[in-house]
């Protein structure tokens, strides 16, 4: 509704300026340029928020519903106890869990295990792909890493949960050895560094565990 009103006012103003003999071509060019800049920067995500990640409900999938992979399920559930019993783990002086790496060929159930982990720990589940963080513009990937961690915290607060799980599929695209990408304007290294900073938890957040 607001867009239609603004558009109508601009059309009316343009007609009035033309009627009084004013050249409106420079104004139209400036508006067109501004719209192009807005679309390029914000809609394409160069400076705007990271909207490519998918937010999926954590409920509906349990470890019992996943066939096979008994060893992987048991080891994952054992690791998740550090998240569920975080207060007891903290009293014992054990470092909090920072992340879990699921490896294996495609189709072996890594994504299902991640969803089941979110349901098992009653956490918000946030999913994305490693390639979503890589751009040709330096600093964009690091900004997207910060954005997805912020989204994970905000969603957990909104759903009144104290933990959130971020699942990054195909993370090998992003998490290569630092310094191996010489021709990428350090974009890979900046993105990976920001991911490590967020996972390391330099910024203490006692309310939400990621």
Residue, then its C-alpha position, 0 to 999 in steps of 0.5 A: x500500500x505504501x509503495x503504491x502511494x509513493x509511486x503515485x506521488x512520484x508520477x504526479x510530481x513528474x507530471x507537474x515538473x514536466x508541465x512547468x517545463x522542468x527536465x525530469x530526465x536527470x531525476x529518473x536517472x538518479x532514481x534508476x541508479x539508486x534502485x540498481x544500487x539497492x538491488x545489488x547491495x541488499x537484495x543480492x546480500x552484499x551488505x544485507x542480512x544473510x537470508x540464504x539459510x533455511x530454518x527448519x523445525x527441530x521436532x518430528x525426527x528422532x534417532x529411533x526413526x533413523x535406520x542403521x548407523x547405530x555406532x554413529x547415533x550412539x557416539x553422537x548422542x554421547x557427545x550431545x550429553x555435553x550440551x544437555x547436561x551443560x551445567x554439570x559439565x561446567x561444574x566438572x571443569x570440562x570445556x563446552x562442546x563447540x561443534x561436531x563433524x559428521x563425515x561420510x559419503x552422500x546419502x548416509x544420513x548426516x543431515x538426518x542425524x543433525x535434525x535428530x540431534x536438534x530434536x534430542x537436545x530440544x534446540x532450534x535447527x538452522x541449516x545452510x550450505x558451505x557454498x553460501x558463504x563464499x563470494x567474490x567480494x571480500x568480507x561478505x562471507x564473514x558477514x554472513x557467518x556473523x549473520x547466521x549465528x545471530x539468527x540462530x540466537x534470535x530464533x532460540x530466544x523467540x522460541x524460548x529455547x536455550x540452545x541452537x544447532x547450526x548445520x552447515x552442509x558440505x562444509x569442506x567448501x568453506x573449511x579448507x586449510x587457511x592460506x591455500x587460496x592465494x587468488x581470492x582476496x583472502x575471502x576464504x580465510x576471512x570467512x573461515x576465521x570468522x567461523x572459528x571465532x564464532x565457534x570458539x565463543x570469544x563473545x560469551x553468551x550464557x543464554x544461548x548455546x550454539 
